[in-house]
Structure formats: structure tokens, C-alpha cells
Amino acid sequence: MDGHEHPTARIEKAWREFEDPATPHRDFRLDEINDLLEAGLLPREDAERTVGRLAAVALSDDEDRTVLESALHAVCTAGTRYVLPLPPVAPLAAAAARFDPPLLTYVLSALGSTHDRAAIPLARRFLDHPHPEIRRQAEDALTEIRWRHRDGAIRGAAPDALG
């Protein structure tokens, strides 16, 4: 990928390559998307759309574990630069039974990154999970959700950024 292309064009190129069944190591295309989200250079609408697409990949029955993990990791990475919208993240929490504990930690991190009080019941149900790491991640998600409401600032982003 040309490093001088607009970030949105670079993401769209990575999606085209990901969607091509002939592409080897499709998870690498998601890693490229992850890197672009980490840079935080996308307009809010493009980042929202990307998170929705990543969530759809993570919910797909047709993907292998490396692709699922790359998709969930990219959603979490987006949450470090943007406040994630709850609508594409909530189905990940609803489908939690399909994710093992390492993948579920990504889902809980994404819930926290929404900073949306409507995500509280979704995260709270994991406070009694049998795995201590999941319980800790649920507590972290709840803390993160409440953090926005404490001071209104999101890591230097505009208060309405993706949320």
C-alpha cells in the first residue's frame, strides 16, 4: 500500500483485498485496517463504518480464528482513538457465548470504548463470569463507560467523536 494514499482509500483497498477469496492471509488485510484505525486519521463516519464491518466479520460463521481475532483486535484498536458507537458493538456482546475468553476480552474492551451508558448492562453480566480475566475486563469496561461522564473529554477527541 502506498503510504501517501488517503487513509479512507487505503482502508477500502484493504477491504477489497480481504473480500477477495483468492487473497492469502486475509487476516493481514485486517491488520492493515487496524494500523490505519490506530493512527486515528479517519473521519468519524469512515471509522464508524469500519467498526461495523469489522464487527460483522467477527460475527461471521465462515471465518477462521485468526480472522476473528484480527477483526476484534481492530475494533478494540479503534476504541483507542475513537469513541465507538454502541450499535455495531452490542451484537458482539450478545454473541459472547461464541467467543472463548481471549476473544471475549476484546468484546468487553470494545464495550468500554463506547462510553455509552446503555452498554452497562451488557458489560455487567460478565462480572460473574467463571474466568477471572473476563471479570476484570468487565470491571474495566464499566469504569471506562463511566469515565466519559466524569469529565466529558475523550482522550483529546471531540466529545461527540463516534458517540
PyMOL commands that set and color helices and strands:
alter all, ss='L'
color gray80, all
select helices_A, chain A and resi 7-19+26-39+44-58+65-81+86-94+96-98+101-112+117-124+132-151
alter helices_A, ss='H'
color red, helices_A
deselect
rebuild
show_as cartoon
